[in-house]
Amino acid sequence: MRPRTPPPLAVDTLIACATLVTAVLLGRESAAQGWPPLDARGYALVGVAQLPVALRGRWPLGVFAVVQGAAIVYVGLGYWPVVSTFGSMLALYTVASVRPVRVAVGCAVCMTGVWVYAGIVTDHSSMASVVMQALLYSSVLLWFGHLAQRSAALTRHLRAEQAERARRAVAEERGRIARELHDVVAHHMSVISVQAGLARFVFESDPGKARGALGTIAGTSGEALEELRRMLQVLRDEDPHAAERAPMPTLERLAELVERVRSGGLSVDLAVEGEPRPLPPGVELCAYRVAQEALTNVLKHAGPAHARVLLRYGAGELTVSVLDDGEGVNPDRVRTGAGHGLIGMRERAKLYGGTISVGPRPEGGFAVQLTLPTSATLARRGDDRTG
């Protein structure tokens, strides 16, 4: 358990009591220093010059005015001036630490004037020494008060930056979770919806095809539950490396994805160009999710269509193309970027330093083409942000 921090008023009250005790003990030496001994009036003025310091955090200027006024009266009655200086110095430091520089300088000039006045009314005092001491103490108090104010401002700024970074991190994490949930739920539910409609349509006329559709529904729903469990495990696990250990969809499962969409009634071909090679996990996940979302859109919006998935391994990049000859999606959604799926694809591509083009084909149909760099630096940067 963290220790409780005492409230500022309690701390300032202790400081005020400490300065009062110090001033009283010093005041008892007045006669030994050649000054009039303190009487009841003198002790009262010492209290007024020290105790208001307890309220310096709430009313710094008011406290400064009270203790300076008490010091002027104390010095004017002929008591030893040193006894009344503690509260005024602390009050000046407080003003310099919480008020603008011009206000603090004005208070410093006031305290300097009180010290010079004490030198004037004191017999056999060295005015040069008094003025030098007054200027030195005032300058030091101003400087340290200003440093305290700058430190407090810097602390507030750093806390605000930390809060903003935490807010952005939460927003990015929420966006990542939303993309994953959308990709998992939208794709699998689209396949399940199509297969459920097919099973209901042929339930009596073609029981075999209906059983096949129900089998596809069972397999698709099981895979969806598996991916959702994986996501929940990562979210619940406090280990920062849990996401790395959790099984993530890779390009090796692209053939399963195509087969599942094909079983949903969409004619799909898969072609691979270049030599397949291991890629950073984030790049493979991004490519898989974009292909998954593009095929889901074809299944939902293209109507009777034929789709083709092309996976091309280049020297320093990976290209994923999903083409179809169907009706396509609403052009307004493409121009404005509306729809969580299209937004998610663009965000994934940007996250890994890639580019993506989404739009209708001149010969009819629709095309999604994703290009991702496979260099170690860019891939590691994207993996760090998703991990």
Secondary structure, 3 states (H helix, E strand, C coil): CCCCCCCHHHHHHHHHHHHHHHHHHHHCCCHHHCCCCCCHHHHHHHHHHHHHHHHCCCCHHHHHHHHHHHHHHHHHCCCCHHHHHHHHHHHHHHHHHHCCHHHHHHHHHHHHHHHHHHHHHCCCCCHHHHHHHHHHHHHHHHHHHHHHHHHHHHHHHHHHHHHHHHHHHHHHHHHHHHHHHHHHHHHHHHHHHHHHHHHHHHCCCCHHHHHHHHHHHHHHHHHHHHHHHHHHHHHHCCCCCHHHHCCCCCHHHHHHHHHHHHHCCCEEEEEEECCCCCCCHHHHHHHHHHHHHHHHHHHHHCCCCEEEEEEEECCCEEEEEEEECCCCCCHHHHHHCCCHHHHHHHHHHHHCCCEEEEEECCCCCEEEEEEEECCHHHHHHHHHHHC
